[in-house]
Amino acid sequence: MADFLSELSALLRCPVTGQQLHIATPEELRAISPDDGKDADGFLVREDGQAAYPVKNGIPSLLAESAIGLAPGDRKAAVTDAKQRPGQQT
């Protein structure tokens, strides 16, 4: 089952940057505040590690406004920064 989820997450992309997403590791989960993750079953994290998208009832919310910034600073900083530089990928 874990292999299937890993393969599926490899197909999903960040709607802002187009980067690949992966299932959040325990370390990445600790970076998400309890308020941000209260309704989520899990998270998909962008390959640069700067944003996470919640998964609720097994359905990922891949909307730019659903992103949770994982970098220090503003909750949406990673998404806002990426929107200011359209087409640029890391």
Secondary structure as the mmCIF struct_conf table of DSSP 4:
data_model
#
loop_
_struct_conf.conf_type_id
_struct_conf.id
_struct_conf.beg_label_comp_id
_struct_conf.beg_label_asym_id
_struct_conf.beg_label_seq_id
_struct_conf.end_label_comp_id
_struct_conf.end_label_asym_id
_struct_conf.end_label_seq_id
HELX_RH_AL_P HELX_RH_AL_P1 ALA A 2 LEU A 11
STRN STRN1 ARG A 13 ARG A 13
TURN_TY1_P TURN_TY1_P1 PRO A 15 THR A 17
STRN STRN2 GLN A 20 GLN A 20
STRN STRN3 LEU A 21 ILE A 23
HELX_LH_PP_P HELX_LH_PP_P1 ALA A 24 THR A 25
HELX_RH_AL_P HELX_RH_AL_P2 PRO A 26 ARG A 30
TURN_TY1_P TURN_TY1_P2 ALA A 31 ALA A 31
BEND BEND1 ILE A 32 ILE A 32
TURN_TY1_P TURN_TY1_P3 PRO A 34 ASP A 39
BEND BEND2 ASP A 41 ASP A 41
STRN STRN4 GLY A 42 ARG A 46
TURN_TY1_P TURN_TY1_P4 GLU A 47 ASP A 48
BEND BEND3 GLY A 49 GLN A 50
STRN STRN5 ALA A 51 LYS A 56
TURN_TY1_P TURN_TY1_P5 ASN A 57 GLY A 58
STRN STRN6 ILE A 59 PRO A 60
HELX_RH_3T_P HELX_RH_3T_P1 ALA A 64 SER A 66
STRN STRN7 ILE A 68 GLY A 69
BEND BEND4 ALA A 71 GLY A 73
TURN_TY1_P TURN_TY1_P6 ARG A 75 LYS A 76
HELX_RH_AL_P HELX_RH_AL_P3 ALA A 77 GLN A 84
BEND BEND5 ARG A 85 ARG A 85
TURN_TY1_P TURN_TY1_P7 PRO A 86 GLY A 87
#
